[in-house]
Amino acid sequence: MKQNPLSAAELNELTAGLNRLAHNLWWSWDQDAQDVFNYLSPRGWQNLYHNAVAVLHEVSDYELRVRLQQPDFAERVRKAVRQFDTYLNHQNTWGRQHAPQLLRNPVAYFSAEFAFHETLPIAAGGLGVLAGDHAKSASDLGLGFVGVSLFYREGYFQQTVNHDNWQAEYYTRLNPKNLPLEPVLNDLGEPLVCSVRIASTPVTFHAWRVNVGRVSVYLLDTNREENEPLYRDLTQRVYGGDSSTRVMQEILLGVGGVRLLRALGFEPSTFHMNEGHAAFLTLELAREKMVGGMAFEQAFAATRQECLFTTHTPVEAGHDRFPSGLMSYAAHDLAADLHLPFEALMDLGRVRPGDTAEPFCMTVLALKCARAANAVSELHGQVSRRMWQSLYGASRPEDVPIGHITNGVHLVGWTKGTVRRIWKHHYYEGFPGKTEVDWKADSNSQEFWKHLADPHTISDEEIWALRYKLRRELIEFARRRLLIQGHSISQQDFISFDAFLNPDALTIGFARRFATYKRATLIFDQFENIVRLVRDKSRPVQFIFAGKAHPRDDAGKALIQKIMHLSKFSELKGYLVFVENYDIHTARQMVSGCDVWLNNPRRPLEASGTSGMKTVVHGCLNLSILDGWWREGYDGTNGFAIGDDTNPDNIKEQDERDSANLYRTLTEEVLPAFYNRDANGVPREWIAKIRRAWVTLASRFSTWRMVQDYTRRYYLTK
């Protein structure tokens, strides 16, 4: 039937809706919305980091209006915008039912980094991923929540590996006009400007708002003409510069963040510090109370009741420490504002007050100034209580008041589109009458994963076919990236590019920050044995690695160099690849396409880890040391454990034991389960483990569960 052209009013409504949608990161976890932008410009969608705002800029207003005259496309846009509006306006949320007071006085969540999507690269690693997933789940749950961070206009570094196989870094400037950001304006429609004193200098900043579904995250930006170059560059790079830059960034984040929230009219009930980087916010809260007439001791006690602290690292180097001279230079005004002698300020960040040789520690300040503190897994809680026992003067670690809430991941956001479409199909089939809003909620429930794991819902054959499709997608992604990397495959290389990697082989993935304690090269300690495995034509194995080392971490860079060397010049050539420039998009490809997710940190230094949680929804199984989250998740049937629930104190002994256990588990458990096929070619034991992982891990290690835990245990309790 012929359809009438859209009217000017209808076109205006659809284009306006599409622009609203592009400027809210809700589209990053909604497949229908992503498909709309992909349809507008498939090449732009791919080349512009899947950036909805940039795609709309790629398409002229005239082209968009012409394209909307295609009835099918207009209906797809209409549906996406309708789903978006339904989501925003949904009233019967978990937050409204269980924490309505937070809608009036929200949680203010401070984090030095947020990882939302590859479009906005303002995070360095897992801390930022956790913060981004926390915000998304707060939105889904309808929780009163506001985030605060910094706008790093050059983001985190882009990675390349040179001809010496050494990591090199370069930076690209982010253009706010092409990002899902909005300037924060005052009542006159001008940028809202606030200021903070750093090193006795007034530093002004404006802010950008990131719309993350129902919640907002504000990013502070000092790139203003009136600031000196030193201060303009404070928000240039994630963790950029030296200790001086770091302490100044943290003053800006903590003190400036509170001032921005006050200027916007927020009266948070809880200030949640995600790691110690934001701990200076406690001093600003105390200063406010002293302006209101309180003495410092009274203001400090009242501030403690407002603050919550989450610690993320059991590694000593992960806790920011600043010497007295640097603190005197950068933070002297903080002491003056609190009417404190400078040494009294220093003592707030010391385990041993009065010890002038001890530097100022941001974690110590956060612990002293929070009504509650938590680690991010059960074992990390034990480690943290031992680590800070002397701070509390406790006779036993058990008496240290640091609890734990194990991390999670935003399931829908990390589910690859290929899988999301299938899971939604089975959801609507099994739960008739459900809506898109229901799907986003129920996908976090154990009921849904039990339904999915039921053989009557999805057969072993369908699961195996999906696993093959996902592995194929990963391998073709890796081939494209390796071709772009160029130096990894030369014209003289005997390996044909199109045959690079084997879609039939057991594919083991390792992708994360290349900190030395994560032991990226541990599996290659058994080098000759691994060579025999990968060359076994009846049971082939291959490895895909990715990850970045911090620019100043030469030891981490050396691990990358070793892997690159092995991939190009050893017997592992053709069976081992390193994908450069690890980001959220690469992570999504790897957690979905790998068959096995390898995690072998030096226990107990992995506080939680979340990358392995993302694999579960895709049917990828974990092979991990019993550290962090896997110690709680593993039950003997839902993946594989490297060793037992103990670790030697001697590092050399631990590395040798873990290397042997890793190889044993791989050869005696992983390979037989993967390659033991029935007459139809289906590995029934392997798929049984996938089903078991869905039931026991998916909903349990989601940020929906995590944010609900924070709300019940900390946000609503004082």
C-alpha positions in Angstrom: 0.0 0.0 0.0 1.3 3.4 -0.9 2.1 5.6 2.1 1.8 9.3 2.2 5.1 11.3 2.7 5.9 12.5 6.2 4.8 16.0 7.0 7.3 18.7 8.0 6.0 18.4 11.6 6.6 14.6 11.6 10.1 15.1 10.1 10.9 17.7 12.7 9.8 15.4 15.5 11.8 12.4 14.2 15.0 14.4 13.6 14.7 16.1 17.0 14.1 12.7 18.7 17.1 11.3 16.9 19.4 14.1 18.1 18.1 13.7 21.7 18.8 10.0 21.4 22.4 10.6 20.1 23.2 12.8 23.0 22.3 10.2 25.6 24.5 7.2 26.0 21.4 5.0 26.6 21.9 4.1 22.9 25.1 2.4 23.8 23.2 -0.4 25.5 20.1 -0.5 23.2 20.5 -2.5 20.0 17.6 -1.0 18.1 19.1 2.5 18.6 22.6 1.4 17.5 21.1 -0.2 14.4 19.5 3.1 13.4 22.8 4.9 13.5 24.6 2.1 11.8 22.0 2.1 9.0 22.5 5.8 8.4 26.2 5.4 7.7 27.7 1.9 8.1 31.2 3.0 7.3 30.9 6.1 9.5 29.5 4.0 12.3 32.6 1.7 12.0 35.2 4.3 11.5 33.9 6.9 13.9 34.1 4.6 17.0 30.4 3.8 16.8 29.7 7.4 17.7 26.1 8.4 17.3 26.7 12.1 17.5 29.5 12.0 14.9 27.3 9.9 12.6 24.6 12.5 12.7 27.2 15.1 11.8 28.3 12.9 8.9 24.8 12.9 7.6 23.4 16.3 6.5 20.1 17.4 7.7 18.8 17.3 4.2 20.0 13.7 3.7 18.4 12.7 7.0 15.1 14.1 6.1 15.2 12.4 2.7 16.1 9.1 4.3 13.3 9.4 6.7 10.8 9.3 3.9 11.6 5.6 3.6 8.7 4.2 5.6 10.7 1.2 7.1 13.5 3.5 8.3 11.1 6.1 9.7 9.4 3.4 11.7 12.7 2.1 13.0 13.6 5.6 14.2 10.1 6.1 15.6 10.4 2.8 17.6 13.9 3.6 18.9 12.9 7.1 20.1 9.7 5.7 21.6 11.6 3.1 23.5 14.0 5.8 24.7 11.2 8.0 25.9 9.5 5.1 27.6 12.7 4.3 29.4 13.2 7.9 30.6 9.6 8.3 31.8 9.2 4.9 33.4 7.9 5.5 36.9 7.8 2.0 38.5 11.6 1.7 39.0 13.4 -0.2 41.7 14.9 3.1 43.0 11.5 4.7 43.3 10.1 1.7 45.2 13.1 1.0 47.4 15.1 4.3 47.7 12.7 7.2 47.0 14.7 9.5 49.3 17.6 9.3 47.0 15.6 11.0 44.2 15.5 14.1 46.4 19.1 13.8 47.8 21.0 11.6 45.4 24.3 9.7 45.7 27.2 11.8 44.4 29.7 9.3 42.9 33.2 10.7 42.4 35.6 8.8 40.2 38.8 9.9 38.4 37.7 7.9 35.4 34.5 6.7 33.7 34.5 4.2 30.9 31.1 4.4 29.1 31.9 3.6 25.5 34.7 3.7 23.0 33.3 7.0 21.8 34.5 8.8 25.0 37.9 7.4 25.9 38.4 9.1 29.3 39.4 6.0 31.3 42.5 4.0 31.8 41.2 0.6 32.9 39.0 -1.4 35.2 38.3 1.3 37.7 36.7 3.4 35.0 34.8 0.4 33.5 33.4 -0.3 37.0 32.4 3.4 37.4 30.7 3.5 34.0 28.8 0.3 34.6 27.8 1.6 38.1 26.2 4.7 36.4 24.4 2.7 33.8 22.9 0.4 36.4 21.9 3.3 38.6 20.1 4.6 35.6 18.3 1.3 34.9 17.3 1.0 38.5 16.0 4.6 38.6 18.3 5.5 41.5 19.0 9.1 42.5 22.6 9.3 41.3 25.0 11.9 39.9 28.5 11.3 38.8 31.6 13.6 38.9 34.9 13.3 37.0 37.2 15.2 34.7 37.0 15.9 31.0 40.3 14.7 29.6 40.5 16.4 26.2 43.2 14.1 25.0 41.7 11.1 26.9 43.8 8.0 27.6 46.7 7.3 25.2 46.4 5.5 21.9 48.7 2.6 21.6 51.0 1.4 18.8 53.8 -1.1 18.9 57.0 0.0 17.1 59.4 -2.2 15.1 61.3 -3.0 18.3 58.0 -4.4 19.6 58.0 -1.7 22.2 54.8 0.1 23.1 54.6 3.8 22.0 51.9 6.3 23.0 50.2 9.1 21.1 47.3 11.3 21.9 44.4 12.6 19.9 42.3 15.6 20.8 38.7 15.0 21.6 36.2 17.4 20.1 33.2 17.9 22.4 31.0 18.9 19.5 31.4 15.3 18.1 30.8 13.6 21.5 27.7 12.7 23.5 28.3 15.8 25.8 26.4 18.9 26.6 27.9 22.1 28.1 26.6 22.9 31.6 25.1 26.4 31.3 23.9 29.0 33.8 20.5 30.7 33.8 21.8 33.1 31.1 22.7 30.3 28.8 26.4 30.8 29.3 28.9 28.2 30.6 28.6 27.7 34.3 32.0 28.6 35.7 33.3 27.7 39.1 36.8 28.0 40.7 39.1 26.3 43.2 42.5 27.4 44.6 45.4 25.2 43.6 48.9 26.1 44.7 47.5 29.4 45.9 46.3 30.2 42.4 42.6 30.6 41.5 41.8 28.0 38.8 38.5 28.3 37.0 36.7 25.5 35.3 33.5 24.8 33.4 31.8 21.4 33.0 30.2 19.0 30.5 27.3 16.8 31.2 27.2 13.2 30.0 23.6 11.9 29.9 23.7 8.2 30.9 20.1 7.1 30.6 18.3 8.7 33.5 21.4 9.9 35.3 24.0 12.6 34.7 27.8 12.5 35.0 29.6 15.9 35.1 33.1 16.3 33.7 35.2 19.2 35.0 37.3 21.1 32.4 40.0 23.6 33.2 40.8 24.4 29.5 39.9 28.1 29.8 41.8 31.1 28.5 42.1 32.8 31.9 44.0 29.9 33.4 47.7 29.6 33.1 49.0 26.9 30.8 49.9 24.7 33.7 46.3 24.7 35.0 44.7 24.6 31.5 46.5 21.3 31.1 45.3 19.7 34.3 42.5 18.1 32.5 44.5 17.2 29.4 45.1 13.5 29.9 44.0 10.6 32.1 46.5 10.3 34.9 48.9 12.5 32.9 52.1 14.1 34.0 53.9 13.6 37.3 52.9 13.6 41.0 52.4 17.3 40.9 49.9 17.0 38.1 48.2 14.1 39.9 47.7 16.0 43.2 46.4 19.0 41.4 43.9 16.9 39.4 42.7 15.4 42.6 42.2 18.8 44.3 40.2 19.8 41.2 38.1 16.6 41.3 37.4 16.6 45.0 37.0 20.2 45.9 35.9 21.4 42.5 33.5 18.6 42.1 31.7 19.5 45.4 31.5 23.2 44.3 30.0 22.3 41.0 27.3 20.2 42.6 26.5 23.0 44.9 26.3 25.5 42.0 23.9 23.1 40.3 21.7 22.9 43.4 22.5 19.3 44.4 22.3 18.3 48.0 23.6 14.7 48.0 22.9 12.4 50.8 26.0 10.4 50.3 29.4 11.2 48.7 30.7 8.0 47.3 34.5 8.0 46.6 35.5 5.4 44.0 39.1 5.0 45.1 41.2 7.6 46.9 41.6 10.0 44.0 38.5 12.0 45.1 39.3 12.1 48.8 39.9 15.9 49.0 36.1 16.3 48.6 35.9 15.5 52.4 37.9 18.6 53.2 35.6 20.8 51.1 32.6 19.3 52.9 34.2 20.1 56.2 35.1 23.6 55.1 31.4 24.2 54.2 30.4 23.2 57.6 33.0 25.4 59.3 31.7 28.4 57.2 28.3 27.6 58.8 29.8 27.9 62.3 31.1 24.4 63.2 34.5 23.8 64.7 36.8 21.6 62.8 36.3 18.5 65.0 32.5 18.8 64.7 32.6 19.5 60.9 34.9 16.5 60.5 32.6 14.2 62.4 29.5 15.4 60.4 31.4 15.0 57.1 32.2 11.4 58.0 28.5 10.7 58.1 28.1 11.8 54.5 30.9 9.8 53.0 31.5 6.3 51.7 34.8 5.0 50.4 35.5 2.1 48.0 39.1 0.9 47.8 40.1 -1.0 44.7 43.7 -2.0 45.1 45.7 -4.3 47.4 48.9 -3.2 45.5 50.9 -0.6 47.6 51.8 1.4 44.5 48.2 1.8 43.7 47.6 4.2 46.6 48.5 7.8 45.8 51.1 9.2 48.2 52.5 12.8 48.1 55.5 14.1 50.0 55.2 17.0 52.4 56.9 19.5 50.0 54.5 18.8 47.2 51.5 19.0 49.5 52.8 22.3 50.9 53.0 23.7 47.4 49.8 22.4 45.9 47.4 22.0 48.9 48.5 24.6 51.4 45.2 26.4 50.8 43.2 23.4 52.0 44.8 23.7 55.5 44.2 27.5 55.6 40.5 27.0 54.6 40.1 24.6 57.6 42.1 26.8 59.9 44.6 24.0 60.5 48.3 24.0 60.8 49.8 22.4 57.7 51.2 19.5 59.7 47.7 18.8 61.0 46.5 18.6 57.4 49.3 16.2 56.6 48.3 14.0 59.6 44.9 13.5 58.1 46.7 11.5 55.4 49.1 9.6 57.6 48.8 6.2 59.3 51.2 7.6 62.0 50.2 11.2 62.8 53.2 13.3 63.8 55.6 11.2 61.7 56.9 14.0 59.4 58.7 11.4 57.3 55.5 9.8 56.3 53.9 11.1 53.1 50.3 12.1 52.7 48.2 9.1 51.5 44.8 9.7 49.7 43.5 6.3 50.8 44.3 7.1 54.4 42.4 10.4 54.1 39.4 8.6 52.6 39.4 5.9 55.2 39.5 8.5 58.0 36.8 10.6 56.5 34.2 8.0 55.6 31.5 6.5 57.7 32.0 3.2 55.9 34.5 1.6 53.6 34.4 -1.4 51.5 36.6 -3.6 49.3 35.5 -5.1 46.0 35.6 -8.8 46.7 35.6 -11.1 49.8 39.3 -11.9 49.5 40.1 -8.3 48.8 38.3 -7.4 52.0 40.5 -9.7 54.0 43.6 -8.2 52.3 42.4 -4.7 52.9 41.8 -5.3 56.6 45.3 -6.6 57.0 46.7 -3.8 55.0 45.1 -1.0 57.1 45.1 -2.8 60.5 47.6 -0.4 62.0 45.6 2.6 60.8 42.7 1.5 63.0 44.9 0.2 65.9 43.1 -3.1 65.7 44.5 -6.1 67.5 43.1 -8.4 64.9 42.4 -7.8 61.1 38.8 -9.0 61.6 38.2 -5.9 63.8 39.1 -3.5 61.0 35.8 -1.9 59.8 36.3 -2.5 56.0 33.5 -4.6 54.5 33.2 -5.8 50.9 30.8 -5.6 48.0 31.9 -7.7 45.1 32.0 -5.9 41.7 29.7 -6.6 38.8 29.2 -5.6 35.2 26.4 -4.0 33.3 25.1 -7.1 31.5 23.1 -5.6 28.7 25.7 -3.0 27.9 28.4 -5.7 27.6 26.3 -8.2 25.6 27.4 -8.1 22.0 24.6 -7.3 19.5 24.8 -10.8 17.9 24.0 -12.4 21.3 21.6 -9.7 22.5 19.3 -10.3 19.6 19.1 -14.0 20.3 18.7 -13.6 24.0 15.8 -11.1 23.4 14.1 -13.5 21.0 14.2 -16.3 23.6 13.1 -13.9 26.3 10.0 -12.7 24.4 9.2 -16.3 23.4 9.4 -17.5 27.0 7.7 -14.5 28.7 4.9 -13.4 26.4 3.7 -9.8 26.7 6.9 -8.5 28.1 8.3 -5.1 26.9 11.7 -3.6 26.2 11.8 -2.1 29.7 11.0 -5.6 31.1 13.8 -7.1 29.1 16.5 -4.8 30.4 15.4 -5.5 34.0 14.8 -9.3 33.7 18.0 -9.9 31.9 19.6 -9.3 35.3 17.5 -11.9 37.0 18.4 -15.5 37.8 15.0 -16.5 36.5 15.9 -15.4 33.0 19.2 -17.2 33.0 17.7 -20.3 34.3 15.2 -20.1 31.5 18.0 -19.6 29.0 20.0 -22.5 30.4 17.1 -24.9 30.1 17.7 -27.2 27.1 14.0 -26.8 26.2 14.7 -23.1 25.5 17.9 -23.4 23.5 19.5 -26.6 22.3 23.2 -27.6 22.6 23.4 -27.4 18.8 22.2 -23.8 18.8 24.6 -22.8 21.6 27.5 -24.4 19.7 26.5 -22.7 16.4 26.4 -19.4 18.3 29.9 -20.0 19.7 31.2 -20.7 16.3 29.7 -17.5 14.9 31.2 -15.4 17.8 34.6 -17.0 17.3 34.4 -16.3 13.6 33.5 -12.6 14.3 36.4 -12.2 16.7 38.9 -13.8 14.2 37.7 -11.6 11.4 37.9 -8.6 13.6 41.5 -9.6 14.6 42.4 -10.0 11.0 41.2 -6.5 10.1 43.1 -5.0 13.0 46.3 -6.9 12.3 46.2 -5.7 8.7 45.8 -2.1 10.0 48.7 -2.7 12.4 50.7 -3.4 9.3 54.0 -4.4 10.8 52.5 -7.6 12.2 52.1 -9.0 8.7 54.6 -8.2 6.1 54.3 -8.8 2.3 56.9 -11.6 2.6 55.0 -13.3 5.5 54.3 -16.9 4.5 51.0 -16.7 6.4 48.1 -15.6 4.2 46.2 -12.8 5.9 42.8 -14.4 5.1 43.9 -17.6 6.8 45.4 -15.9 9.8 44.0 -17.7 13.0 41.9 -20.8 12.9 38.1 -20.6 13.3 38.1 -24.2 14.5 40.7 -23.8 17.2 40.2 -23.4 20.9 40.7 -19.7 21.3 42.2 -18.4 24.5 41.9 -14.7 25.3 43.9 -12.4 27.6 43.0 -8.7 27.6 43.5 -6.2 30.4 45.9 -3.6 31.7 49.5 -4.9 31.5 50.4 -4.5 35.1 53.2 -6.9 36.1 51.2 -8.6 38.8 48.7 -9.7 36.2 51.5 -11.9 34.7 50.5 -11.7 31.1 53.2 -14.0 29.9 52.8 -16.7 32.6 51.4 -19.3 30.2 54.5 -19.0 28.0 56.8 -20.1 30.9 55.8 -23.6 29.7 57.0 -22.6 26.2 58.0 -25.9 24.7 54.8 -27.5 26.1 52.7 -24.7 24.7 54.4 -25.0 21.3 53.4 -28.7 21.2 49.8 -27.8 22.1 49.3 -25.2 19.4 50.8 -27.5 16.7 48.5 -30.4 17.6 46.3 -30.5 14.4 43.7 -32.7 16.1 43.2 -30.3 19.1 44.5 -26.9 17.9 44.9 -24.0 20.4 45.5 -20.3 19.7 45.9 -17.1 21.7 44.7 -13.6 21.3 46.2 -10.9 23.6 45.5 -7.2 24.0 46.1 -4.5 26.6 48.0 -1.4 27.4 50.8 -0.8 29.9 50.9 2.6 31.7 53.2 5.0 29.8 55.7 5.0 32.7 55.5 1.2 33.3 58.5 -0.2 31.5 58.1 -3.6 33.1 54.6 -3.8 31.7 55.8 -2.7 28.3 58.5 -5.5 28.4 55.7 -8.0 28.8 54.0 -6.7 25.6 57.4 -6.8 23.9 57.8 -10.4 24.8 54.4 -11.4 23.5 55.0 -9.4 20.3 58.3 -11.1 19.8 56.8 -14.6 20.4 54.0 -13.8 17.9 56.4 -12.9 15.1 59.7 -14.7 15.7 58.9 -17.9 17.5 57.3 -21.3 16.9 54.1 -19.6 18.1 53.9 -17.5 15.0 50.4 -17.9 13.5 49.0 -19.2 16.8 49.5 -16.1 18.9 48.5 -12.5 18.1 48.6 -9.2 19.9 45.8 -6.7 19.0 47.0 -3.1 19.5 45.2 -0.2 21.0 42.9 -2.0 23.4 39.6 -0.2 24.1 36.0 -1.0 25.0 35.2 -2.1 21.4 38.1 -4.5 21.3 37.1 -5.8 24.8 33.6 -6.5 23.6 34.9 -8.5 20.6 37.2 -10.5 22.8 34.9 -11.4 25.7 32.4 -12.6 23.2 34.5 -14.4 20.7 37.1 -16.2 22.9 36.3 -19.8 24.1 38.4 -19.4 27.3 39.2 -16.2 29.3 42.6 -16.5 30.9 43.2 -14.6 34.2 46.3 -15.5 36.1 47.2 -12.6 38.5 49.6 -13.1 41.4 47.2 -13.8 44.2 45.9 -12.0 46.2 46.7 -8.8 44.1 43.6 -8.9 41.9 41.1 -7.0 44.0 38.1 -8.2 41.9 38.5 -8.2 38.2 35.5 -7.7 35.9 36.6 -8.8 32.5 35.8 -12.4 33.1 32.3 -11.5 34.2 31.6 -10.0 30.8 32.4 -13.4 29.1 29.6 -15.3 30.8 26.7 -14.0 28.8 28.5 -15.0 25.6 29.2 -18.6 26.6 33.0 -18.0 27.1 34.3 -19.9 30.1 36.8 -18.6 32.6 40.2 -20.2 33.3 41.4 -18.3 36.4 43.4 -18.1 39.5 41.1 -18.3 42.6 41.5 -14.5 43.2 39.1 -11.7 43.3 35.6 -12.5 42.0 36.4 -15.9 40.6 37.2 -17.2 44.1 33.5 -16.5 44.9 32.1 -17.5 41.5 33.8 -20.8 40.7 31.9 -23.9 41.9 33.7 -26.7 40.0 31.1 -26.9 37.2 31.0 -23.4 35.7 34.5 -22.9 34.4 38.1 -23.8 35.4 40.3 -23.0 38.4 44.1 -22.7 38.3 45.2 -24.2 41.6 43.4 -24.0 44.9 42.3 -21.4 47.4 45.8 -20.8 48.7 49.0 -19.1 47.7 52.6 -19.3 48.8 54.1 -16.1 50.2 57.2 -16.6 48.1 56.8 -14.9 44.7 59.1 -17.3 42.8 57.4 -20.3 44.4 54.0 -18.9 43.6 54.8 -18.2 39.9 56.3 -21.7 39.4 53.3 -23.4 41.1 50.8 -21.4 39.2 52.6 -22.0 35.9 52.5 -25.7 36.4 48.8 -25.7 37.5 47.8 -23.5 34.6 49.3 -26.0 32.1 47.9 -29.0 34.0 44.4 -27.5 34.0 44.6 -26.6 30.3 45.7 -30.0 29.2 43.7 -32.2 31.7 40.5 -30.2 32.0 40.0 -27.5 29.3 41.2 -29.3 26.2 39.4 -32.6 26.9 36.1 -30.8 27.6 36.3 -28.7 24.5 37.4 -31.4 22.1 35.4 -34.4 23.4 32.6 -34.3 20.8 29.7 -36.7 20.3 28.6 -38.2 17.0 27.0 -34.9 16.0 30.2 -33.0 16.7 28.9 -31.3 19.8 31.0 -31.0 23.0 28.2 -31.7 25.5 30.4 -31.4 28.6 31.6 -28.0 27.5 28.1 -26.7 26.8 26.9 -28.0 30.2 29.6 -25.8 31.7 28.3 -22.8 29.7 24.7 -23.4 30.9 25.9 -23.8 34.5 27.9 -20.5 34.2 24.7 -18.7 33.0 22.8 -19.9 36.0 25.4 -19.4 38.7 27.3 -16.3 37.5 25.4 -13.9 35.2 22.9 -12.2 37.5 25.1 -12.7 40.6 27.9 -10.7 39.1 25.9 -7.9 37.5 26.1 -4.2 38.5 22.3 -4.4 39.1 23.0 -6.6 42.0 26.0 -4.6 43.0 24.2 -1.2 43.0 21.3 -2.7 45.0 23.8 -4.0 47.5 25.4 -0.5 47.8 22.0 1.1 48.2 20.7 -1.3 50.9 24.0 -1.5 52.9 25.5 1.9 52.5 23.5 4.6 50.7 20.4 4.2 52.9 22.3 3.5 56.1 24.1 6.1 58.3 
